[in-house]
Each structure stands twice: as C-alpha cells, then as structure tokens.
Amino acid sequence: MQRRKKLLEMARGNKVQTSALTAEAMWNQAATYTLSVHNTDFSKEEVVVNPDIFKSVREEEFLEIEMCNDSSSARKFVVQTGKSISNDAKVKHIQISIIKAIADLFGMDKKVQVKVMRLANVADYATESVGILLKDSYFSRRDMRLIELHLKVTKQIIYKGKTMEYESQSFRIKSLKLRNPVAPSVVGLTDHKTKFRYFSRSCETFWVIEISKELYQCSNDGYYLYEKIVDFVKGAFEEFKVQGVSHKVTLVGAGKVYHRKYDHKDELGIEIEASGRICHHFFHKLFTVQSFKNSTLQSILRLKKILAEYPDRLNWTHNRQEHVARLNLEPYKSYKGVPLGESELSDSQNFCILEALNICHKEFTMLGRQSLEHTGRQVLILSPGKGIYEVSKELGNITKHLYRSCDCNVNLFAFGYPPLHVVPLFYLSLIQICRCRR
C-alpha cells in the first residue's frame, strides 16, 4: 500500500506540458537546429540540449523533434529531458543530441537539421499497447503489476529496445503501438490507458513427446514421424540460438504400453482398464537443455537415437510393423530389473495426455522448485497423431482445475494428417458416457 501511494503521489506531481507552454518558449521554434547522435560514454540521457540555446527547457520536459529533410510524419518523434540539465563544457559545442539507441530506430548515422518544439498534445504519442521482454530473472504477478503501475503513472518515454529498471529488476521494451498514430510506432508515451503484454525469453518448459504407434509410421515423403519431430526440435533450438534466449527445455518421453501378461501389477503406473487390458503408463525424462549458445547437434543426435530405440526398450513385439523391427537389433529383456513380456504401444487417441500434464504440473509446483532465473512455465505436447484424445471426465476436471490455478501454458503440435472435419480435442469413451448417465 505504501508503494502504491508513493506512485500515486508521483503521478500527481508529474506536470505534463501542454500547448499553453508554447507561448513561453524562449527559443525560436520555427528555426532549425543541428541534431547530433551520442553514445553512453558521452551521456546516459536520451536527449542532451545546449542550455545556452534552449534556455527555457526544464527538467523532465517533453520535446517534439521534426526532421526538416522529410515532411512526412515518419520523421517526428518525442523525447524527454533528464532530471537535470547539464552545463558541462562538453555540451557547449552541440545544439541538441539524442542517444544512439533512438537514432538507430530512424536510421540516423550523422547530423541532421531538425525543428525542436514543446510537445503540444500528449495524446499524439500515447501508446495503446506495450510489449515487455523479460529475461534471466523471475518476475511474479505482483512484480508485473507494480511495473505496469509504475509506467502508467510516471508517463515515461519508451521505444523499441529500451532497457528499463524498476526495483533492481531490468526489462526491455519489445514492441509498442500508438493509440492515435501521427508518427510511426517507434517512440511513445505511457498513460493510464496503456495495456501491457509480457514475453519471457527465459522460461521453464517441458516438451512431452508422445510415444505411440503413429510415431513410427511413415509419411508420404518417406520419413518417420519421429524424424519430423526431431527436425522440429532442431529448428526450434536453432531459432533459440539466433534469438539469444535462455529457456530451460526438458525433453520427456511419455506414453502407454499394453501388456499381454504382466506379473508386477502392484507397480506404480500399472492400470487395468475397463476392457480388462493391462496397461503401463510411463513418463521418462530424457535430458535437459539449458544453453543454446553452443551447438546443440549432440542433443539432437541423442534424441533421435533414443526415439529410434524406444520400441525395443519397451519390448514392442505384438502387432509390430516390419519396418519398426529394423530400427534396432536386440530388444530389451527387462527394464529396471523387471522382466518384460510381449507388449504393444497404444495408438495416439489412447495416449495418457492428462496423466502427463498432471506429472508436469507436479514437477512445476514441487516445493523449492521455483527457479529465480526463469519466468513463465509451459508444457508442449508433440504428438504424431491427429490431436484427438480419449480421456476420463473426472481426471479432465481435475487437470483443468490444476492448470487454471497456476501460471502455466499448454500447447499441442500434431504432426499427423489432419481430420477431414471439425473434431473435439477430448472425447469420452462409450463406457464412461454410460457411467455418467447412471
């Protein structure tokens, strides 16, 4: 409450210049001035003015700059003076200068002639929406709300790529859109109507690869579907390297295996379905990638090798296609000391998607699990099927409640052939529908 009162007091004390101040200007606003470009070694202020020329300029005042060599609105922008007007000798040889970060947005690399005026109408540069980029730090909902409130009440100048700091937490402006665009959406002002969106470049994410029969089927171009998933992961990692993100990606293999005979029915993950079939749910953490600066080729090759060995690791021998048998030479006789009999992988629509989502939620919400270097959580399902799943109504309600109460997004990528008509994502089996009617 005290922090919010402080921000409101700052908002009341913030005096925005209006057109009435134009008459008080002591410099010739019809004249042209030489606009220079400076870097952070010269000054960290976004705009530096010569006090001998602009005698009536005050601290934290909004100035509108218009380039004389272009009459279009694309050459108009707004800047704000610093908290103090410098009288150093180094500013005596310039008239007005802006920081290089703003100059790069307009492609300025040399001195240009401009007109300098007091901002007459703040609404011309008011922003409708602002995108904020978060990286290498943890921002809670409370932190985001305080940043939003701070930017709204202080009416600050923002531009693409600007790095800002609030309470020792730094963030960057990713994008902005003006409400009444008289100028390009490059430089703007925040106000009480501005909406904010947050983007994270350092989030924790689980990529769950669905291990099902469709994963080892061939597409029309002759590739296995698991090879297409590997290509997708490879392209995503390469894009992460270009963008310089620091996500923490945990690759997971999950699925369901049907056993014709299994003597260890008390083991965790074993279930007897209503049809009488014995199934085993598995959730295997493959490996984690936390840095994309170096080459990720070894991780991609490792993933491809693991997916190719999965049929033999699970001893998939019943109703197994001939081309799958060629992926590996010798099947596993046991897994974790448990003898494996003949088994069969489930198809995509019987994949245990809700169970996998609940396990990911448990990993995220585990006590002491929150990382102070990541913001945002995500679960990505990579499915070789069509994106249609048979689920339990009770488990579906539990999963929906869990993900509504946490800051976690769920996305699904289906690499199989799309259905010929509109279909639901989840559907109940006939046995479950009869139980619900009773």
Salt bridges, closest charged atoms under 4 A:
GLU46 OE2 - LYS162 NZ 2.72
ASP52 OD2 - LYS92 NZ 3.21
GLU61 OE2 - ARG118 NE 2.14
ASP70 OD2 - ARG75 NE 3.67
ASP104 OD2 - LYS100 NZ 3.08
ASP143 OD1 - ARG142 NH1 3.84
GLU148 OE2 - ARG145 NH1 3.34
GLU148 OE2 - LYS152 NZ 3.27
GLU167 OE2 - ARG3 NE 2.96
ASP191 OD2 - ARG179 NH1 3.02
GLU204 OE2 - ARG369 NH1 2.79
ASP221 OD2 - LYS228 NZ 3.53
GLU271 OE1 - HIS281 NE2 2.74
GLU273 OE2 - LYS256 NZ 3.12
GLU309 OE2 - LYS305 NZ 2.78
ASP312 OD1 - ARG320 NH2 2.78
GLU322 OE2 - ARG326 NH2 3.10
GLU342 OE1 - ARG260 NH1 3.04
GLU344 OE2 - LYS213 NZ 2.50
GLU344 OE1 - ARG277 NH2 3.61
GLU363 OE1 - LYS285 NZ 2.94
ASP407 OD1 - ARG141 NH2 2.78
